[in-house]
Amino acid sequence: MSLALVATASAQTGTALGTVRLPRAVVANGQPLAAGTYSVRMTADPVAAVVGQGPDSAHWVEFVQAGQVKGKELASIVTPADTKL
């Protein structure tokens, strides 16, 4: 699954990053995630460090529907500086 969400660097844990509509079922973190509309928010869950990447290069995000967490996935963080050629 690949999603592009824009969040400011000051986005706090638990803050909604945006809304995504999944037109069909997908797998998130090895678990099925049904088609539908979800709010996506960043979590405070720790991410294991990866050699060559900064400490804030990835965060867990949750897919929330009707107030319930339906799934989560690891999201790569792309800063504005990363997008410059």
C-alpha positions as CSV (number, residue, x, y, z in Angstrom):
1,M,0.0,0.0,0.0
2,S,1.3,3.4,-0.9
3,L,-0.3,6.6,0.3
4,A,0.8,10.2,0.1
5,L,-0.3,12.4,3.0
6,V,1.0,15.9,3.7
7,A,1.7,16.8,7.3
8,T,3.6,19.6,8.8
9,A,6.8,19.0,10.7
10,S,4.9,20.1,13.9
11,A,2.3,17.4,13.6
12,Q,1.9,15.9,17.0
13,T,1.3,12.3,17.9
14,G,-2.4,11.4,17.7
15,T,-3.1,14.3,15.3
16,A,-5.1,13.5,12.3
17,L,-2.9,13.8,9.2
18,G,-5.7,13.5,6.7
19,T,-8.4,11.4,5.3
20,V,-8.0,8.6,2.8
21,R,-10.5,6.6,0.8
22,L,-9.5,3.0,-0.1
23,P,-11.5,1.8,-3.1
24,R,-10.8,-1.8,-2.3
25,A,-9.5,-3.9,0.6
26,V,-5.7,-3.8,1.3
27,V,-3.3,-5.3,3.7
28,A,-1.8,-2.9,6.4
29,N,1.0,-4.3,8.6
30,G,0.0,-7.8,7.7
31,Q,-3.7,-7.3,8.6
32,P,-6.7,-6.8,6.2
33,L,-8.1,-3.3,6.0
34,A,-11.5,-3.1,4.4
35,A,-12.4,-0.7,1.6
36,G,-13.8,2.6,3.0
37,T,-12.9,6.1,4.2
38,Y,-10.4,6.4,7.1
39,S,-8.9,9.2,9.2
40,V,-5.1,8.7,9.3
41,R,-3.2,9.7,12.4
42,M,0.4,9.4,13.7
43,T,1.1,7.3,16.8
44,A,3.8,7.4,19.5
45,D,4.7,3.8,18.9
46,P,8.5,3.4,18.6
47,V,10.1,2.6,15.3
48,A,13.3,0.5,15.2
49,A,16.2,2.5,13.9
50,V,17.4,1.8,10.4
51,V,21.1,2.2,9.5
52,G,21.5,5.3,7.3
53,Q,18.2,6.9,8.2
54,G,17.4,9.6,10.7
55,P,15.4,9.0,13.8
56,D,12.3,10.7,12.4
57,S,12.4,9.0,9.0
58,A,9.4,6.8,9.8
59,H,6.4,6.7,12.1
60,W,3.5,4.4,12.7
61,V,0.2,5.7,11.5
62,E,-3.3,4.4,12.4
63,F,-6.3,4.1,10.1
64,V,-9.4,5.2,12.2
65,Q,-13.0,4.6,11.2
66,A,-16.0,5.5,13.3
67,G,-13.7,6.2,16.3
68,Q,-12.0,2.8,16.2
69,V,-8.5,2.0,15.0
70,K,-9.0,-0.5,12.2
71,G,-5.3,-0.9,11.3
72,K,-1.8,0.6,11.3
73,E,1.2,0.8,9.0
74,L,4.7,2.2,9.0
75,A,4.9,5.4,7.0
76,S,8.1,6.9,5.5
77,I,8.5,10.6,6.3
78,V,9.4,12.8,3.3
79,T,10.4,16.3,4.1
80,P,10.3,19.3,1.7
81,A,14.1,19.2,1.6
82,D,13.9,15.5,0.5
83,T,11.8,16.5,-2.5
84,K,14.2,19.0,-4.0
85,L,16.2,17.8,-7.0
